Amino acid sequence: HANELARRLADHGVIANSAHPGAIGSGFGLSDGAHPWFRFLFRLGRPFMATPDHGAATPVMLAVDPAVETVTGKYWSRSQQRRPSDEALDEQLAKALWDRSAELVGA
């Protein structure tokens, strides 16, 4: 979706990137609404997860680092530009997702 947004608004000065925060040991997985198995697995894996501050590092870097202020339509993880999945690079799939999303929200 971000790639399609970047393509559609490239001539308007809008920057759109995708940022993967990683597995974050926040309280999200422990909410009362989470399935008991999910809560169990989350507790089991939590010692190996990053802190919320660490998870925020990539989006914050994208928001404030002058070195990337004109970079758009890219995928970032651990504050590094990475190659996304083939599906994420598929322009026809991105357009279809955009069109379906617009249809669902009545735009």
MITI-921244 format. One line per 8 residues: number of its first residue (from 1); their letters; for each residue x, y, z of C-alpha. Coordinates in steps of 0.05 Angstrom, whole numbers, always signed. Layout:
NUM	A	X,Y,Z | ...;
END
This chain:
1	HANELARR	+0,+0,+0 | +57,+48,+17 | +90,+34,-50 | +26,+52,-87 | +19,+115,-45 | +91,+133,-61 | +78,+124,-135 | +13,+163,-135;
9	LADHGVIA	+40,+222,-96 | +112,+224,-121 | +100,+289,-158 | +68,+322,-97 | +126,+319,-48 | +95,+264,-6 | +142,+211,+23 | +114,+142,+38;
17	NSAHPGAI	+156,+83,+63 | +143,+18,+98 | +178,+5,+164 | +181,-62,+200 | +191,-52,+275 | +209,-125,+288 | +182,-168,+344 | +169,-120,+401;
25	GSGFGLSD	+159,-140,+474 | +103,-92,+488 | +39,-109,+525 | +1,-117,+460 | +5,-193,+460 | -18,-197,+532 | -84,-161,+524 | -147,-193,+552;
33	GAHPWFRF	-175,-200,+482 | -116,-242,+457 | -126,-317,+449 | -96,-355,+509 | -48,-393,+463 | -24,-327,+434 | -13,-299,+504 | +26,-362,+523;
41	LFRLGRPF	+70,-358,+461 | +80,-284,+471 | +103,-294,+543 | +149,-349,+520 | +182,-307,+466 | +181,-240,+502 | +253,-246,+530 | +278,-250,+457;
49	MATPDHGA	+238,-190,+433 | +262,-119,+425 | +240,-62,+470 | +187,-12,+445 | +242,+41,+441 | +282,-4,+395 | +221,-18,+353 | +209,+57,+345;
57	ATPVMLAV	+280,+70,+321 | +266,+57,+247 | +202,+99,+241 | +235,+156,+280 | +297,+153,+236 | +253,+158,+174 | +217,+218,+204 | +278,+259,+224;
65	DPAVETVT	+341,+237,+187 | +358,+287,+131 | +395,+232,+94 | +329,+197,+78 | +282,+256,+73 | +271,+246,-2 | +271,+170,-3 | +202,+143,-18;
73	GKYWSRSQ	+170,+76,-35 | +221,+35,+2 | +220,-18,+56 | +260,-8,+120 | +279,-54,+177 | +330,-42,+233 | +342,+28,+204 | +367,-2,+139;
81	QRRPSDEA	+334,-4,+71 | +318,-76,+54 | +288,-114,-5 | +215,-130,+9 | +179,-192,-14 | +164,-202,-87 | +90,-190,-72 | +107,-122,-42;
89	LDEQLAKA	+143,-103,-107 | +85,-125,-152 | +56,-60,-180 | -8,-93,-206 | -21,-124,-138 | -8,-56,-105 | -58,-23,-151 | -110,-77,-138;
97	LWDRSAEL	-100,-69,-63 | -108,+7,-69 | -171,+0,-111 | -202,-51,-64 | -185,-9,-3 | -217,+52,-35 | -278,+11,-52 | -284,-15,+20;
105	VGA	-281,+55,+50 | -327,+85,-2 | -275,+131,-33;
END
